[in-house]
Amino acid sequence: MSLLARLLALVLLATLPALGLQVWREVETNRERRASVAEAARTLALRAAIEQERLIDGARQLLGAMVSLRSVRTRDIETCTDSLRRIRAEFPAYAAISAAGVPDGVVFCSSNNPGNTVSDRAWFRDALAQGGFILGEQVTSRETGRRVMHFARPALDEDGRISAVLNAALDLDQMMQTLAQGPLPPGATLLVADRNGVVLASLPDRQLVGAPLPPALAPLLARRRADVAEIEWAGARRITAYEPAGASPAYGLLVVVGLDRESALAEAEHRARVALLGTILAALVALGIALWFAVRFIRRPITQLAAAAARWQAGDLSARAGLSDRSELGRLAAAFDAMAAAVEAREAELRRGMARSEAEQARFRALFAAAPMATALVDPVTLELVAFNDLACSLLGYSRVALSGLRLTAIDADHDEAALCALGRDVSPGPRTFETRHRLSSGAIRDVLVSCERVQVDGRWLIYAAWLDVTEQRQAETRERLLLREVDHRARNALAVVRALLQLSPRDLAPQDFARTLDGRIAAMARAHALLAADRWQGASLEQLVTEELAAFAGPQGGNRVRLEGPSIRLSAEIAQPLSLVLHELATNAAKHGALSCEAGTLRLDWRLDGEGCLCLGWTECGGPPVAGPPERQGFGSRLVERVTRAQLRGEVRFTWAPEGLALSLVLPLKPKPRALPAEAAPAGCAAR
C-alpha cells in the first residue's frame, strides 16, 4: 500500500466512529418512527372496530326490543308494519326491518314491502339453527335493491318455540358514510370485511367494495387478536393494523387499516438521509485535507521519480530524478538509476526479437498470401496447423486466432487420427494428390481436392498442403446423373400411362373420337411434362398446373366462369403428371356435360393443406345442366379418375352428384409412391357424369 493510500486510510479510520454513531442514531430514530406509525395504524383500526361493534350492539338491542312487541307475537300485520316503519325512520342506517314466519320464511311484517320469502337466505337458516343473534353476509336486498348486511334473531312464543325470525338489514353504503366521517391520514386505506372475506367497506378507494379481500390480507380472517404487520397490498408496501370487530369471533367483522410505508416514513427517511449526507460530507472534507497534504509532501517527489523512469524507458538514460537527500525517496532514485541499464538491455533484446518475428511473418506472407488456393503448413507429428493463408481461413470458416494450432483431426472428416498420422509419415518430397472431405467451423462438410508434399522450413520437416473446394462440381455431377435417371424414369412412366390409356379406352368409339380423346389426355400429360422440365424436374406450381389445364376448356370468358382459390403449393414430379390427367378428365367432362358446357355455368376449384400435410382439393360445378343423380353405370372418365387417384396418387376421391352440378373432393398425400396404371380393360362406353 502506498504512503498516500495509508494516509487516506488513517483519516478514514478516524471518521468511522462518528459515522457509525450517526448510523446508529438514525437506525434508532427510524425504529421509533416505525413504532409511531404502527401505533397510529392500530389506533385507526381500533376506532373503526369500535364503530362496527357499536353497530352490531345496536342491531342486537334493536332486535331484542322487537321481540317484546305484541304485534310481532300476535302477527298483527297492520300494527306491526306501522311499528317497524317508525323504527326504520328513527334508524335510517337500516335499509329494511322485517319479521318472517316460521318455517315458510314469508315476511309477514316489514318496514318496506312484506310478502317476500327469505327461507333461502343464510341468515334465516342460521337463526333457526343457532337460536341466537346472527350476523349475516353481504347480499343485495330484494326489497330495496341496496347492498345490505342482515342481523337476525329468533322470536319465541309463550311455549318457548321459535315463532318468527326478526331481521334488520344494515345499509352498507350508510355504514361507509359513517366511516368516512372519521378523516384518514394521507396514504391510508381502510377496509371492513365479513367473515367470508368479502369487502363491505373500502376507504378512500371504493373499487374493492363487494370484492374478496386482497390475497395478502386473506390470512388475517383466521386471526382473532389485533396486531400490526408490514404487508404489501393495494399496490404498495403498507404498515397494516387489523382488528376483529364484534362480540363473538364466530360472526365478527375484520377491520384493516393500512398506512403507505413510503408516505408514512418519507419525512423520517429524509431526515436520516440529510444527517447521513452531512456525516459523509464531513468525512470527505477530512479526506480532502489529507489528500492535499499527501500530494504536497509525498506524491510530488514520487511524481518526479516516475517522470525520470518514463524518460529512461523512452531511451533517455541521461535523465535524473533530481532528489539528492538520503530519505527513502532518495534511495529509491538511486535504485532507478541502476534500473536504467537493465531497461536498455531489455529493449535491445526486444527489438531484435521483433525483427526476427517480422522477418518470419514476411516469409510466411510471401509463401501463402499470393497462392490462388487455400494453403497451410502442418506438423506431421502433432497434426497442428503451423501456418496458413487467408483463403484457408475463409474456406474453413475460422478466424486466424481460432485456426492457429487447430489439429487436422478437427478438419478432415474422412480420416481418423491414426490414418492422418500415417499419411503424414508417408508423404514424400514429391507432390501427392487425393480427394477428401473437410469439416467447416459451422459443421458443414465440403468436398476438397488436396495436393501435399513434405518440405523443410527452418530445419523442421512440415507438410505443405494446398486444396480446392470441389463441392459444387461434385454436386453438379450428381444432379446431372439424377436428372438423367429422372428423365428416363418419367419417359418410361409416360409411355406406360399412354399404353394404359389405350388399353382402358372404350372399344366402341369412332376412330376420330378415339384419336381426339387420346390426344387431349396426352396433351394434358405433355403440359405437366413441360412445367416439370422447365424446373429441371424439381416440381411444379399447383396453381400454374390448374391454370394451364383449364385454359383450354374455359373459353374466352374463362376468367369470369372459373374461380381458383388456394395457397401457393409446389407439387413433386410424382404428383404433377397424374394430377394433370385427373384435372383433364374433370375439365373434359365439365366442357361436354357440366358447368362449362353452357354460358351460365361456373366452376370453383379450391385447395388447402390439412393438419397431416395432405392436399385437399375441391371441384364444384354450378349453373350447368341439371344433374339427375349418379350415372347408372360408371364411365371411363370416372374410372380413370378413381384409378389414377388411388393407384398412382395413393389418395381418396369422392363424387357428389348434386342437382346444381357435380362436386368432387380429392385428398392426396404430397409424397405418394408412384405406381403405373393397371393395364386392364374398361367397359365399353364413357358415362360423362
C-alpha positions in Angstrom: 0.0 0.0 0.0 1.4 3.4 -0.9 2.0 6.2 1.6 -0.8 8.2 0.1 -3.2 5.3 0.4 -2.1 4.7 4.0 -2.6 8.3 5.0 -6.1 8.4 3.5 -6.9 5.1 5.2 -5.9 6.6 8.5 -8.2 9.6 8.1 -11.0 7.3 7.1 -10.5 5.1 10.2 -10.6 8.3 12.3 -14.0 9.2 10.9 -15.5 5.7 11.2 -16.6 6.0 14.9 -18.5 9.2 14.1 -20.1 7.7 11.1 -21.1 4.6 13.0 -22.6 6.7 15.8 -24.7 8.7 13.3 -25.9 5.5 11.6 -26.9 4.0 15.0 -28.8 7.2 15.8 -30.6 7.1 12.5 -31.5 3.4 12.9 -33.0 4.1 16.4 -34.9 7.2 15.0 -36.3 5.1 12.2 -37.3 2.3 14.6 -39.1 4.9 16.8 -40.8 6.4 13.8 -41.9 2.9 12.6 -43.3 2.2 16.0 -45.2 5.6 16.0 -46.7 4.8 12.6 -47.7 1.3 13.7 -49.4 2.8 16.8 -51.2 5.3 14.6 -52.5 2.5 12.3 -53.5 0.4 15.4 -55.5 3.5 16.8 -57.3 4.0 13.5 -58.1 0.3 13.2 -59.4 0.2 16.8 -61.5 3.3 16.3 -63.1 1.7 13.2 -63.6 -1.6 15.0 -65.3 0.1 17.9 -67.7 1.7 15.4 -68.5 -1.7 13.9 -69.1 -3.1 17.4 -71.4 -0.2 18.1 -73.4 -1.1 15.0 -73.5 -4.8 16.0 -74.6 -4.0 19.6 -77.2 -1.5 18.3 -78.6 -4.2 16.0 -78.6 -6.7 18.8 -80.5 -4.3 21.1 -82.9 -3.3 18.3 -83.9 -6.9 17.6 -84.1 -7.6 21.3 -86.6 -4.8 21.7 -88.6 -6.0 18.7 -89.0 -9.4 20.3 -91.2 -7.8 23.0 -93.6 -6.2 20.5 -97.0 -7.7 21.0 -97.9 -7.1 17.3 -94.9 -9.4 16.3 -96.0 -12.2 18.6 -99.7 -12.0 17.6 -98.8 -11.3 13.9 -100.9 -8.2 13.9 -99.7 -7.2 10.4 -101.0 -3.6 10.3 -99.8 -2.7 13.8 -96.5 -4.5 13.3 -95.9 -2.8 9.9 -96.6 0.7 11.4 -94.2 -0.1 14.4 -91.4 -1.3 12.1 -91.7 1.8 9.8 -91.5 4.1 12.8 -88.4 2.2 14.0 -86.9 2.4 10.5 -87.5 6.1 10.4 -85.6 6.5 13.7 -82.7 4.4 12.5 -82.0 5.4 8.9 -78.8 3.3 8.8 -81.1 0.2 8.2 -82.4 -0.3 4.7 -85.2 -2.6 6.0 -86.6 -4.1 9.2 -88.8 -7.2 8.9 -90.2 -10.3 10.6 -90.5 -13.6 8.8 -92.7 -16.5 9.7 -91.5 -20.0 10.6 -90.9 -22.3 8.9 -92.1 -20.9 5.5 -89.9 -17.8 5.7 -92.6 -15.5 4.4 -92.1 -11.9 5.5 -95.4 -11.0 7.2 -94.3 -7.7 8.6 -91.8 -5.2 7.1 -90.9 -1.6 7.1 -90.8 -1.7 3.3 -92.8 -4.4 1.4 -94.0 -7.6 3.1 -94.7 -10.8 1.3 -91.1 -11.8 0.2 -89.8 -15.2 1.0 -86.5 -15.4 2.8 -86.3 -19.1 3.6 -83.4 -19.4 1.2 -81.3 -16.7 3.0 -78.4 -18.0 5.0 -79.2 -15.6 7.9 -82.7 -17.1 8.2 -81.4 -20.6 8.3 -78.6 -19.8 10.8 -81.1 -18.0 13.1 -83.3 -21.1 13.2 -80.3 -23.4 13.6 -78.4 -21.5 16.3 -81.4 -19.9 18.1 -79.5 -16.6 18.9 -78.3 -13.4 17.4 -76.9 -13.8 13.9 -74.6 -11.6 11.8 -75.2 -12.4 8.1 -73.2 -11.8 5.0 -73.3 -9.1 2.3 -76.3 -9.5 -0.1 -78.4 -7.4 -2.3 -81.8 -6.6 -0.7 -84.8 -8.0 -2.6 -86.9 -5.2 -1.2 -84.7 -2.2 -1.8 -82.1 -3.4 -4.2 -79.4 -2.0 -1.9 -76.2 -3.6 -0.7 -77.0 -4.7 2.9 -75.8 -6.9 5.7 -78.5 -8.7 7.8 -78.7 -9.0 11.6 -81.2 -11.6 12.7 -82.5 -13.3 15.8 -85.5 -15.7 16.5 -88.6 -14.7 18.4 -90.1 -17.2 20.8 -93.8 -17.8 21.6 -95.2 -18.5 25.0 -94.2 -22.1 24.8 -90.6 -21.3 24.1 -90.8 -22.3 20.4 -89.5 -20.1 17.6 -92.4 -18.3 16.1 -90.7 -15.8 13.8 -87.2 -14.6 12.7 -86.6 -10.9 13.1 -84.3 -9.1 10.7 -82.6 -5.7 10.5 -80.8 -5.1 7.1 -77.9 -2.6 7.6 -77.4 -0.3 4.6 -73.7 -0.8 3.9 -73.5 2.5 2.0 -74.7 4.3 5.1 -72.0 2.4 7.1 -69.4 3.7 4.7 -70.6 7.2 5.0 -70.3 6.9 8.8 -66.8 5.6 8.5 -65.9 8.4 6.1 -66.7 11.0 8.7 -63.5 10.0 10.5 -60.6 11.5 8.5 -57.8 9.2 7.3 -54.2 10.4 7.0 -52.7 10.7 3.5 -51.9 7.4 2.0 -54.1 5.4 4.4 -56.6 2.7 3.4 -59.5 1.3 5.5 -61.2 -2.0 4.8 -64.0 -3.7 6.6 -64.7 -7.4 5.6 -67.2 -10.0 6.7 -66.2 -13.5 8.0 -66.1 -14.8 4.4 -63.5 -12.2 3.3 -66.0 -10.0 1.2 -65.1 -6.3 1.5 -68.1 -4.4 3.0 -66.5 -1.0 3.1 -63.3 0.5 1.5 -62.0 4.0 2.0 -60.9 6.1 0.3 -60.9 3.9 -2.8 -64.3 2.1 -3.2 -63.3 -0.2 -6.0 -62.8 -3.1 -3.7 -66.3 -2.9 -2.2 -68.1 -6.3 -2.8 -64.8 -8.0 -3.9 -62.8 -10.5 -2.0 -60.0 -9.3 0.3 -56.6 -8.9 -1.5 -54.8 -12.2 -1.3 -52.2 -10.8 1.0 -54.9 -9.9 3.6 -56.9 -13.1 3.4 -54.9 -14.9 6.1 -56.0 -12.2 8.6 -59.5 -13.7 8.7 -58.3 -16.6 10.7 -56.6 -14.4 13.4 -58.6 -13.4 16.5 -56.1 -11.0 18.0 -55.3 -7.5 16.9 -51.8 -6.9 15.6 -49.7 -4.8 13.2 -47.5 -6.1 10.4 -45.9 -4.8 7.1 -47.9 -6.3 4.2 -47.8 -5.5 0.5 -51.3 -4.9 -0.9 -53.2 -2.4 -3.0 -50.1 -1.7 -5.0 -47.8 -0.6 -2.1 -46.0 -1.9 1.0 -48.2 -0.9 3.9 -48.0 -0.8 7.7 -51.2 -2.8 8.3 -53.2 -2.9 11.6 -56.1 -5.3 11.8 -58.8 -5.7 14.5 -61.5 -8.3 14.8 -64.8 -6.5 15.4 -67.9 -7.9 17.2 -68.6 -9.6 20.5 -68.1 -13.1 19.1 -65.3 -14.1 16.6 -67.7 -16.6 15.1 -69.7 -13.9 13.3 -67.5 -10.8 13.8 -66.1 -8.5 11.2 -62.4 -7.8 10.2 -61.2 -4.2 10.2 -57.9 -3.5 8.4 -56.1 -0.1 8.2 -53.0 0.2 6.0 -50.7 3.2 6.0 -48.4 3.6 3.0 -45.0 2.9 4.3 -43.3 5.2 1.8 -45.6 8.1 2.6 -45.6 7.5 6.4 -41.8 7.2 6.7 -40.8 9.7 4.0 -40.1 12.6 6.4 -38.1 10.4 8.8 -36.1 8.8 6.0 -35.4 12.3 4.5 -34.0 13.5 7.8 -31.9 10.3 8.0 -30.5 10.9 4.6 -29.7 14.5 5.3 -27.9 13.6 8.5 -26.0 10.8 6.8 -25.1 13.1 3.9 -23.7 15.6 6.4 -21.6 13.0 8.1 -20.3 11.8 4.7 -19.6 15.3 3.7 -17.5 15.9 6.8 -15.6 12.7 6.2 -14.9 13.8 2.6 -13.6 17.2 3.8 -11.2 15.4 6.2 -10.1 13.2 3.3 -9.6 16.2 1.1 -7.3 17.9 3.6 -5.4 14.7 4.0 -5.2 14.3 0.2 -3.7 17.9 -0.1 -1.0 17.1 2.4 -0.2 13.8 0.8 0.1 15.4 -2.7 2.2 18.2 -1.4 4.8 16.3 0.6 4.6 12.7 -0.7 3.2 12.5 -4.2 5.1 15.3 -5.8 8.6 13.7 -5.1 7.2 10.3 -6.3 5.9 12.0 -9.5 9.5 13.3 -10.2 10.8 9.8 -9.8 8.1 8.4 -12.1 8.9 11.1 -14.8 12.6 10.2 -14.7 11.7 6.5 -15.0 9.5 7.3 -18.0 12.3 9.1 -19.7 14.7 6.2 -19.1 12.2 3.8 -20.5 11.9 6.1 -23.6 15.6 5.8 -24.1 16.9 8.9 -22.4 19.3 7.3 -20.0 20.9 10.8 -19.1 17.7 11.7 -17.2 17.9 12.1 -13.3 15.3 12.1 -10.7 16.6 15.4 -9.0 16.4 14.0 -5.4 19.7 14.3 -3.6 18.6 13.7 0.0 19.1 10.4 1.9 15.4 9.7 2.6 13.6 6.7 1.4 12.7 8.6 -1.8 16.4 9.4 -2.4 17.4 5.8 -2.1 14.6 4.9 -4.4 16.0 7.4 -7.0 19.4 5.7 -6.8 17.7 2.4 -7.5 16.0 3.9 -10.6 19.5 4.9 -11.9 20.6 1.3 -11.6 17.5 0.1 -13.4 18.2 2.2 -16.5 20.9 -0.1 -17.7 18.6 -3.1 -17.3 15.9 -1.3 -19.2 18.2 -0.5 -22.1 19.4 -4.1 -22.4 15.8 -5.4 -22.3 14.7 -3.0 -25.0 17.6 -4.0 -27.3 16.7 -7.7 -26.9 13.0 -6.9 -27.6 13.9 -5.1 -30.8 16.0 -8.0 -32.0 13.1 -10.4 -31.3 10.6 -8.2 -33.1 13.0 -8.0 -36.1 13.1 -11.8 -36.2 9.4 -12.1 -35.9 8.8 -9.6 -38.7 11.2 -11.4 -41.0 9.4 -14.7 -40.3 6.0 -13.2 -40.9 7.2 -11.7 -44.1 8.5 -15.1 -45.2 5.1 -16.7 -44.4 3.2 -14.0 -46.2 5.3 -14.4 -49.3 4.7 -18.1 -49.2 1.0 -18.2 -48.6 -0.7 -14.8 -49.4 -0.2 -15.0 -53.2 -1.3 -18.6 -53.6 -4.5 -19.0 -55.7 -5.8 -21.7 -53.4 -6.0 -22.5 -49.7 -2.6 -23.4 -48.3 -1.3 -24.5 -44.9 1.8 -25.9 -43.2 1.0 -28.9 -40.9 3.2 -30.6 -38.3 3.2 -34.3 -39.3 3.7 -35.4 -35.6 1.1 -33.2 -33.8 -1.1 -32.7 -36.8 -1.4 -29.0 -35.8 -1.7 -26.2 -38.4 1.6 -24.2 -38.1 0.8 -21.6 -40.8 -1.9 -20.9 -43.3 -3.1 -18.2 -45.7 -6.3 -16.1 -45.6 -8.0 -18.2 -48.2 -7.7 -21.2 -45.9 -9.4 -19.3 -43.1 -12.2 -18.2 -45.5 -12.8 -21.7 -46.8 -12.8 -23.4 -43.3 -14.8 -20.6 -41.7 -12.3 -19.9 -38.9 -10.6 -16.7 -37.7 -6.8 -16.7 -37.7 -6.8 -17.0 -33.9 -9.2 -19.9 -33.9 -7.4 -21.7 -36.7 -3.9 -21.3 -35.2 -2.9 -24.5 -33.5 -6.0 -26.4 -34.6 -5.4 -30.0 -35.3 -6.0 -31.6 -38.6 -8.4 -34.2 -36.9 -10.9 -31.3 -36.4 -10.9 -30.6 -40.1 -10.6 -33.9 -42.1 -14.0 -35.6 -42.0 -12.8 -38.9 -43.7 -9.7 -39.9 -41.8 -9.2 -40.6 -38.1 -6.1 -39.6 -36.1 -4.2 -42.8 -36.9 -4.9 -42.5 -40.6 -3.7 -38.9 -40.7 -0.5 -39.7 -38.8 0.2 -42.5 -41.2 -0.5 -40.1 -44.1 1.9 -37.6 -42.6 4.7 -40.3 -42.4 4.1 -41.5 -45.9 4.2 -38.1 -47.6 7.3 -37.9 -49.8 9.1 -34.9 -51.0 7.2 -35.1 -54.3 3.6 -33.9 -54.6 0.6 -36.2 -53.8 -3.0 -35.5 -54.8 -6.2 -37.1 -53.4 -9.8 -36.2 -52.6 -11.2 -36.0 -49.1 -13.9 -34.0 -47.2 -13.3 -31.1 -44.8 -15.5 -30.2 -41.8 -16.1 -26.4 -41.6 -16.4 -24.4 -38.3 -20.2 -24.4 -38.9 -20.2 -28.2 -39.1 -20.9 -28.3 -42.8 -19.0 -30.9 -44.9 -17.3 -29.9 -48.1 -15.6 -32.0 -50.8 -12.0 -30.9 -51.5 -9.1 -31.8 -53.8 -5.8 -31.8 -51.8 -2.3 -31.7 -53.0 0.5 -32.1 -50.4 4.2 -32.7 -50.2 6.9 -32.7 -47.5 9.0 -29.5 -47.1 11.7 -28.3 -44.7 11.2 -24.9 -43.1 14.0 -23.5 -40.7 15.4 -27.0 -40.3 12.0 -28.5 -39.5 10.1 -31.0 -41.6 6.5 -30.0 -42.3 3.7 -30.9 -44.7 2.8 -28.3 -47.3 -0.9 -28.7 -48.2 -3.0 -26.9 -50.8 -6.6 -27.6 -51.6 -9.6 -26.6 -53.7 -13.3 -26.8 -52.8 -14.9 -29.0 -55.4 -18.2 -29.4 -53.7 -20.2 -27.6 -56.3 -18.6 -29.6 -59.1 -19.4 -32.9 -57.4 -23.0 -31.8 -56.6 -23.5 -30.7 -60.3 -22.3 -34.1 -61.5 -24.6 -35.8 -59.0 -27.6 -33.6 -60.1 -26.8 -34.4 -63.8 -26.8 -38.1 -63.1 -30.1 -37.8 -61.1 -31.7 -35.7 -63.8 -30.8 -38.2 -66.5 -32.2 -41.1 -64.4 -35.4 -39.0 -63.6 -35.9 -38.1 -67.3 -35.5 -41.8 -68.2 -38.0 -42.8 -65.4 -40.5 -40.2 -66.4 -40.3 -41.1 -70.1 -40.9 -44.8 -69.3 -43.7 -43.9 -66.9 -45.4 -41.6 -69.5 -45.2 -44.4 -72.1 -46.8 -46.8 -69.5 -49.6 -44.3 -68.9 -50.2 -43.9 -72.6 -50.3 -47.7 -73.0 -52.8 -48.0 -70.1 -54.9 -45.3 -71.7 -55.0 -47.2 -74.9 -56.0 -50.4 -73.1 -58.6 -48.7 -70.9 -60.2 -46.7 -73.7 -63.7 -47.9 -74.8 -63.7 -50.2 -77.8 -66.8 -48.7 -79.4 -65.5 -45.2 -80.1 -65.2 -43.9 -83.6 -61.6 -43.5 -84.8 -61.9 -39.7 -84.9 -63.3 -39.5 -81.4 -60.8 -42.0 -80.1 -57.9 -40.0 -81.6 -59.3 -36.7 -80.2 -59.8 -38.1 -76.7 -56.4 -39.7 -76.6 -54.8 -36.6 -78.0 -56.4 -34.5 -75.2 -55.1 -36.8 -72.5 -51.6 -37.0 -73.9 -51.6 -33.1 -74.3 -52.5 -32.8 -70.6 -49.6 -35.0 -69.7 -47.4 -33.0 -72.1 -48.3 -29.8 -70.4 -47.4 -31.2 -67.0 -44.2 -32.6 -68.5 -43.3 -29.1 -69.9 -43.8 -27.5 -66.4 -41.6 -30.1 -64.8 -38.9 -29.8 -67.4 -38.8 -26.0 -67.0 -37.8 -26.6 -63.4 -35.4 -29.5 -64.1 -38.0 -32.0 -62.7 -37.8 -30.5 -59.2 -41.6 -29.9 -59.1 -44.3 -27.6 -60.4 -46.7 -25.0 -59.1 -50.3 -26.3 -58.4 -51.9 -23.0 -59.4 -49.9 -22.9 -62.7 -50.8 -26.6 -63.4 -54.5 -25.9 -62.8 -54.5 -22.7 -64.8 -52.9 -24.2 -67.9 -55.1 -27.3 -67.8 -58.4 -25.3 -67.5 -57.4 -22.6 -70.0 -58.3 -24.9 -73.0 -61.8 -25.6 -71.6 -63.0 -22.3 -70.0 -63.4 -20.3 -73.3 -62.9 -16.6 -73.8 -65.0 -15.8 -70.6 -63.0 -18.3 -68.5 -61.7 -15.6 -66.2 -65.3 -15.0 -65.0 -66.5 -18.6 -65.1 -63.6 -20.4 -63.4 -62.6 -19.4 -59.9 -59.4 -20.7 -58.3 -58.7 -20.4 -54.6 -55.9 -21.8 -52.5 -52.4 -21.2 -51.1 -49.1 -21.4 -53.1 -48.2 -25.1 -53.2 -45.4 -26.9 -55.2 -46.1 -30.4 -56.3 -43.4 -33.1 -56.8 -43.0 -34.7 -60.2 -44.6 -37.9 -58.9 -47.9 -35.9 -58.2 -47.9 -33.3 -61.0 -48.3 -35.7 -64.0 -51.1 -37.9 -62.6 -52.9 -34.9 -61.2 -52.8 -33.2 -64.6 -54.5 -36.3 -66.1 -57.3 -36.1 -63.4 -57.9 -32.4 -64.0 -58.0 -33.0 -67.7 -60.7 -35.7 -67.3 -62.8 -33.4 -65.0 -62.4 -30.4 -67.3 -63.4 -32.5 -70.4 -66.5 -33.8 -68.6 -67.4 -30.2 -67.5 -67.0 -28.9 -71.0 -69.1 -31.7 -72.6 -71.8 -32.3 -70.0 -71.3 -30.0 -67.0 -70.9 -26.3 -66.0 -68.5 -25.4 -68.8 -71.0 -26.7 -71.4 -73.2 -23.5 -71.2 -72.5 -19.8 -70.8 -74.3 -19.6 -67.4 -72.2 -22.4 -65.8 -69.4 -21.7 -63.3 -66.6 -23.8 -61.9 -64.9 -23.3 -58.5 -61.7 -25.1 -57.8 -60.1 -24.7 -54.3 -57.3 -26.4 -52.4 -55.7 -26.4 -49.0 -53.3 -28.4 -46.8 -54.8 -30.3 -43.8 -53.1 -30.9 -40.5 -51.4 -34.1 -41.7 -49.8 -32.4 -44.7 -52.2 -33.8 -47.3 -53.5 -31.8 -50.2 -57.3 -31.3 -50.1 -58.7 -30.3 -53.5 -62.4 -29.5 -54.2 -64.1 -29.3 -57.6 -67.5 -27.7 -57.6 -69.7 -27.1 -60.7 -72.8 -24.8 -60.7 -75.2 -23.4 -63.3 -74.8 -26.2 -65.8 -77.4 -28.7 -67.0 -79.4 -30.2 -64.1 -77.9 -33.4 -62.7 -80.5 -36.2 -62.2 -78.2 -38.2 -59.9 -75.3 -40.7 -60.1 -75.0 -42.4 -63.5 -76.4 -45.8 -63.9 -73.0 -47.2 -64.9 -69.6 -45.8 -64.3 -68.0 -44.3 -67.3 -64.4 -44.4 -68.5 -63.6 -40.9 -67.2 -64.9 -41.6 -63.7 -63.0 -44.9 -63.6 -59.8 -43.2 -64.9 -60.1 -40.5 -62.2 -60.6 -43.1 -59.5 -57.8 -45.4 -60.7 -55.3 -42.6 -61.1 -56.2 -41.1 -57.7 -56.0 -44.4 -55.8 -53.3 -46.3 -57.7 -50.8 -43.5 -58.6 -51.5 -40.7 -56.2 -52.4 -43.0 -53.2 -55.3 -40.7 -52.4 -59.0 -40.7 -51.9 -61.8 -39.4 -54.2 -65.5 -38.8 -53.6 -68.1 -37.8 -56.2 -71.2 -35.9 -55.1 -74.0 -35.8 -57.8 -75.9 -32.7 -56.7 -78.8 -31.3 -58.8 -76.9 -28.0 -59.3 -73.8 -29.8 -60.6 -71.0 -32.2 -59.9 -69.0 -31.8 -56.7 -65.8 -33.8 -56.2 -63.2 -33.8 -53.4 -59.7 -35.2 -53.5 -57.4 -35.9 -50.6 -53.8 -36.6 -51.7 -50.6 -37.2 -49.7 -48.0 -34.9 -51.0 -45.3 -37.6 -51.3 -47.1 -40.7 -52.8 -45.2 -43.6 -54.1 -45.6 -43.6 -57.9 -47.3 -46.5 -59.5 -48.3 -47.1 -63.1 -51.9 -47.5 -64.1 -53.0 -51.2 -64.2 -53.4 -52.4 -67.8 -56.9 -53.8 -67.6 -59.7 -53.2 -69.9 -62.6 -50.8 -69.2 -66.2 -51.4 -70.0 -67.3 -50.0 -73.3 -68.8 -46.6 -73.5 -68.0 -43.5 -71.4 -70.6 -42.1 -69.0 -69.9 -38.3 -68.6 -71.2 -37.8 -65.1 
